[in-house]
Amino acid sequence: MKNTEVKLDKTDHGILSILMMDAKTPYAEIGSQLSVSTGTVHARLKKMIDLGVINGTHLSVDYKRIGFDVIAFLGIYLEKSDLYSTVSNELKKIPEVVSAHYTTGVYSIFAKVVCRDTDHLRSVLSNSIQSVQGIQRTETFISLQESINRPLIIDNIKI
């Protein structure tokens, strides 16, 4: 599936940049920062939602504060590359799998898993992930610390 690039102007980029930093920013404040009306902000946001630029809003949770202390990344080897869709659909059924990417390189899929502790991780690996038909094997990388987790600030990128 190929994405079609949508042309956005400086105002659209400004709105996106502000909301990616804090999605709770009121439309009036965004308008004030960009010197446009609240109505303009509302209309531009609706346009970007309709175009598929904005896919929803998300709550950022500190997993450790609610008892999930282990974040792991899995390199997943598939038996055959044409099993990607089937395996991906099965991974979606495992709540601890919070993201997965079809990749180039040695792994077919690279996934992020959130667990309470290493016993929970071991259980998810052996009872859920490694039992998915089409997965040949996995390699697990446990995150010791996250140093960067930020949105892409499009205004700062030179094209």
N, C-alpha and C positions, 0 to 999 in steps of 0.2 A: 504494500500500500504506500503510495507516494503522496506526500503532503504538498499542497499547492500554497506557495508563499503568498501571504496577504500583504498588500501595501498599506503601511501605517504612516501617519505623519508625526511631527514632533510632539503635538498635543497628545496623540494616542500613546506614544512612547513615554511621555511624562506621566500620564495617568497610570500606565502599567508599572512604571518604576516606583511610584509612590505606593501603590497598592501591594506590590510584591514585598516592600519593606514592612508595611503594616496594613493588612487588609481591612482593618476597622476604621481607617481614616475616613471621616465624613466627606461627602461629596462637596460640601461648601468649602472645606479646608483645601481639598484638592484644587477646586476652582480658583481659590485665592492664591495658592502657590503658583498656578499656571496662568493666572490672569484671564480666566474664562469663567462663564457662568456655571452655576450648579446644573442647570438644564443641559448645557453642553457636555458636562462630565457624564450625566445620566445617559444622554443619547449616544455618546461615544462608547460607553461601557456596554450598552445594549447591542450596538453594532458589533463590538468585538466578541460578545457572547454569541450572537447570531452567526458570525463568521467562523466560530470555533477557535478563536485565538484564546479566549478565556474558557477553560473547561470546568470551572467550579471553584469552590473555596475550600480550604483545608485548615484544620485545627492542628497546631504544632504541639505535641505532648512530650514532656520529659519522661521517657519510659522508666528511667531509674526511680523516679519519685513515686511511681505506682507499682514498683516491685519487679520490673523487667530489667535485670542488670546485664544481660548478655545480648550483644548485637554481633551477628556473624554474617559473613559473606560466603556464598557457596559458588564454587565453579562446578557447573553441572555438565557432564559428558553425556551425550545422547547416543543410543545404539545406532540411529540413523538420523540425519538432519531433517528428513521429511516428517519426523515425529514431533517437531517443535510445537505445532498447534495443539496436538493432543496432550503433550506433557504440560504445556503452559496452562491449558484448561484445568488439568488436575492440580497444578500448583496453586491456582486461584482458590481452590477449595480448602487449602491449609491456611488457617488464620495467621499463623506466625510468619508466613511468607508475606512481607509487606511491599516488595518490589521485585521485578525480574526483567532482565533484558536479554534479548537475542543478540549474541555478540560474534565478532570475528575472533580469531586467535585459537587458543587451545580448548577453550570451553565453548559449548553451544549456548549455554544460558548462564548468566551471572545473577544471583539472587541475594536479596537481603532478608535476614531472618531475625526476629526479635523474640527472646525467651526470658523466662524468669531467672534461670541459672543454668549451669552446664548439664545438670541432670535432665532438665527440661529440653535443652538443645539436643542431647543424645537421644532422647525419646522421639523428638520431632524428626530427627535424621533417620533413625532406624525404623520407626513405626509408620512414618508418613512419607517423607520425601524419597527415601531409597526404595520404597515399595511401589513407587509409581512406575507403571509399565513404560518402557522406552528409555528410562534413565539407566545408563551403564554404570556410572559411578560418580562420586562427588568429591570435591576437595573443600575443606572448611577453613576459613580464616576468621578468627575471633578478633573483633575490634577492641583495642585497649583504651583508646580515647579518640573522640571525634574532634578534630581541630578546625574544620571548616564545614559549615552547613548554611548556605545562603542562597538567595535567589540570584539569577542572572540579571545584573543591572544593565539593561540594554543601552542606556544613555552613555555608559562608560566604555563601550566597545567601539573601536575604530574599524570601519569597514572600507 
